[in-house]
Amino acid sequence: MAAFESVSVFCGSSPGTEPTFAAAARQLGSILAAQGIRLVYGGASVGLMGVVADAVLARGGHVSGVITESLSDHEIAHSGLDELFVVRTMHERKARMAELSDAVIMLPGGFGTYEEFTESVTWVQLGIHLKPHGILNVDGFFHGLLQFLSHATEMGFIRPAQLQGLHVSDDPNALLEAMAGL
């Protein structure tokens, strides 16, 4: 039995330049489906977002997408999801994703990915929720970010316990186990 019923995944609406990014998204999606964990994500059919959703669906898993009206109008909404919530704003999107998930994972992506993930981590700091957070560090993609976070901790802007609360792995199975405290 899975430690979580659902996981929000924040990742790129682009596939990135390296095939390993899509391979990791596909692997994570397959594992989520195999463990009966519902994927909650941004609802798009493109980039790593589409890859992880398709992998969950291909294995018979459940996928909930949350997309804004403007993105849905651009025809990037995934049409094969179990459920798709269309909301007005990005703020509503993040709030709905938080309501629907028990944990949060970040894969490679750009500004939107970082913003969504760090807001959710900030909510832990503020006591809004206590969901575990994981970073899937595909081919060292997040090494620079992790160095920056360590530097910010050394400079007194992030408490050591907050940084230690982030689970980081390059292996999706190991990441899920660490997040579950196994």
Salt bridges, closest charged atoms under 4 A:
ASP54 OD1 - HIS78 NE2 2.60
ASP82 OD2 - HIS62 ND1 3.53
GLU83 OE2 - ARG38 NH1 3.26
GLU83 OE2 - HIS62 NE2 3.49
GLU92 OE2 - ARG88 NH2 3.06
GLU99 OE1 - ARG96 NE 3.66
GLU115 OE2 - LYS94 NZ 2.50
GLU119 OE1 - LYS94 NZ 2.54
